[in-house]
Amino acid sequence: MSAPLLYGILVALIWGIQPVVSRYGFQLGLADACGIGWRRALLLFLLSGPLFSLILIGGVNFAPASHGALIHPALTPLFGALISRFALKRPERFSLFGMLLLLGGLGLIGIDSVRSPDAVTSAGAWRGDLLFVLSAFMWAWYLVLNKAWKTTPLDVVALVQVLSLSCALPYLALFGMGTFEQPTSALWLQAIYHGLLVSIVGVALFNWVVAQMGVKALMLGALSPLFGMAASALALGEPLRGPILIGALIIVAGLVLSLRAASAPRHQGKVC
């Protein structure tokens, strides 16, 4: 059998089975994005897909990783509480004093970004801090909408990952394969940590936690600054100056107060 004839039969086979595969996907729920709806799925994809990753990871091009470890988890619950209460009109509870502590701690970090004299925190660190703020705003919307729409965590993760994969081919076509010329160990680290742990395991677990606990689950980020700062100092050798350390303690205190207020019964104390 000649090669053209063989390839022609292969094409006919691929095209012939296409309706069957399409019907199978329809039966699985892909026609309406696994019950989420494609409009909602695309919005969640914009809030948590490659654009979100570019903004969050892009922040470390300008600012130290320790800033991202503090700013992103501190502002996510603040934005989440405000979005839930004022945009979605949901009666979420949060501590006004805790939120003020968050803003105070962030203010100290912002001052450190502008006035820091060393080479690790460059003169343009404030640009990275703004990217961390934007990433927190996007992530808060993503988590609050998942809770409001009662989505299934694994369905959302699967859709976001599949749609993200569709962005990889245009990127490679435009910018080439230069990314894969980096050391193999570095590529595997990024692939396993960001591709598996962060994008799939972490997101799926946290989506489930939010579905069970509501917006107050965002306050569990109180642990993230501690882990992030320790890792940035140990692995990257970033200095932990006084304003950053004090700001971190204030942020953690604000997150803890906000978590306690969100978890407290309505008859205990007055919260805003």
N, C-alpha and C positions, 0 to 999 in steps of 0.2 A: 504494500500500500504506500502510495506516494505521500510525502510530508504535507503538501497542500491539502490533500484529501483528508488526511488524519486530523490536521488542525481544524479543518472545516467541520468535521464531525464533532470535535471537541467543543467548538463554538456553538453548534446546534444543541449539544447536550447542556451547556451552561445556560443558554437562553431558554431551553425547554423546561428546565427545572426551576427557573426564576419564579414563575407564578406559585409553585409549590412552596418554595422558601418564603415568599412574601405572605402567603396564606398562613403558614406556620407562625411567622412573626406576628401577624394580626391576631391569631388565636392566643398568643402569649401576652397580648396587651400592648404591643409596640405601636399600634395604630394611634393610641391615645397616650403614648409615653408611659406605659405601665400604670394607667389610671391617673397620672398626674396632670395630663394635658400638655400639649407641646408648647403652648405659650408660657405656662408656668415652668416647664422643664427648661426652656431656653433662658428664662430669667434667672433661675437657679444656676444654670451653667455660666451665665455672665458674671454672677456674683461669686462663684466659687471655683471656676475653671482656670484656664491659662491666664486670663486677664488678671484675676486675683493673685495668682502666683507671681506674675511678672511685677505687680505693684509691691507685694510683700517682700519678695526676694530682691527686687530692685532697690529697696530701701537701704540694704546693706552695702550698696555701691557708694553711698554717701555717708552713712552714719554707722557707728559700731553696732555689732550684733546685740550688745547689752541694751541698747536703746530700743531695738525691736522687741526684745524679750520683756521689756517693761511697758512700752507704749501700747502695743497691740492688745495684750490681755487686759490692760487697765481700761482701755476705751471701749472694748467690745461689750462688756456688761452695761456700761453707761449708755452707749448708743442703743443697745438692745432694750433697756428699760424705757428709754424715751420713745423709741419707735413703737414698742408694744403699747405704751399708754396713750400716746398722743396721735400716732398715725393709724394704728389698728384699733384704738379705743378699748384696749383690754386692761382690766384692773390689776395690773402687776404692781407689787409693792416693792419699794426700795428705800434705803436710808438716805436722806438728804445730806446728813453729815458724812456718811461714807462716800457719797459722790463728790462732796467738796474735798475730802482727803485725796481722792483720785486725781482731781484737777490740780491740787496743790503739789502732789508728787510729780505729776507730769510737768508742772511749771518749773520745778527744780531741774528736771532733766533738760527742758528746753533752754534754760539759762546756761546749763553746762554745754549744750550744743553750740551756742553762740559764742561763749566766752572761753571755751577750752583752748589751751595753747599748744597741746601736744600734736604729734603727727597722726596718732590713731584716730582722733576725732578732728576731721578736717574742717576748714572754714565753711564748707557747704553742708555740714551735717544736718542742718535744719531741713534741707531738701529731703533727706532720707526720713527724718522724723515726720514730715508731712505725708510721705508715702505710707508710713506705718499707720498714721491716723486714717488715711483713706482706706487702707486694707481692713482696719478694725470696723469702719462704717459698713463696708461691703459684707464682711463676715457676720456682723450683727443682723443685717437685713436677711441674709441667707438662713441663719438659724431661726430667727423669729418667723419667717415665712414657712419654713418647714414645720414648725409647731402649729402655726395657724391653719395650714392646709392639711395637717395630719398625714403627712407623707410617710411612706415606708422607707426607712433609712437605706437599706441595701438597694432599693430601686433607684433612689436619687443618686447614690454613689455610682451605680452602674451606668446610668444615663450620662452623668457628668464625665465619667472616664471615657466612654465611647465617643461622646462629642469632642472631648479634648483630643482624642487620638486622631479625629478627622482634621484637626488643626496642624498636626505634625507634618503631614505630607506637603501642604503649601509652604510651611516654614523651611523644610529641607529643600524644596524646589527653589526658593528665593535665596536662601543663605548658604546652601551647600551642606557638606558633612563635616565642616571644620570642628564642630562640637565634639565629635567622636575621635578627634586626634589627641585629646587629653589623656593623661595616664589612666590605664585601665582600672586601677584601684579607686581612683577618684570618681570615675564614671559609675562603678558598681555601688559606691557609697551613696551617691546622689540618687541612683535609680532605686535602690532598696529603701533608702530613708524617705525620699520625697514621693517616689512612685508607689511604694507599697505601704509603708507605715503611716506617712502623713496623709496621702490622698485617699487611701482605701480603708485601712484599719482604723486610724484615728478619726476620720470623718464619720465612718459608719457607726463607731462606738459613741461618738459625741452626739450624733443625730439621735441615737436611741436614748441617750441620757436626757437630752432636751425634751424629747417626746414624753419621757416619764416625769421629769421635774419641772418643766416649763422654763421660762426665761431665767429663773434663779440659778439654773445650772451653769449659766455663763459666769457666775461668781466663782466657780471652781477654778477659774483661771488664776486664783490667788496663789496657786503653787507654781504657775508657769514662770513668773519673774525670778523666783528663787532658783529654779532649775536653769533657766536661761542665763542668768548672771554668772552662776557658778561655772557653767560650761564655757561661756565666753572668756572667762578669766583663765580657766585651766587649759582649754584647748587652743585658744587664739592669743592668749597673753594680753588681753585688753585690760587696761588699768581701771580699777573701780575707785574712782575719786569720791570725795566726801559728798558732793551734791547727788551723785548717782546712788550711793549707798543710802543716804537719808531719804531720797525720793523713792527708792525701792521699798524701804520700810513703811513709808507713808502710804504707798500704793497698796501694799499687802494689807495694811490695817484697814484701808478703805474698802477693799474687796471683802475682807472678813466681815466687817460691819454690814455691808450690803447683803452678803449671803445670810447672815443671821436675821436681818430685817425681812428679807424675802421669805425665809423659812418660818418666821414666827407666826403663831395664830393671830387672827385679826384683833382679838381682845387684849393682846399684850402690847402695851406701849403704843405710841403714836409714830407712824411713819408717813413719809410723803409719797 
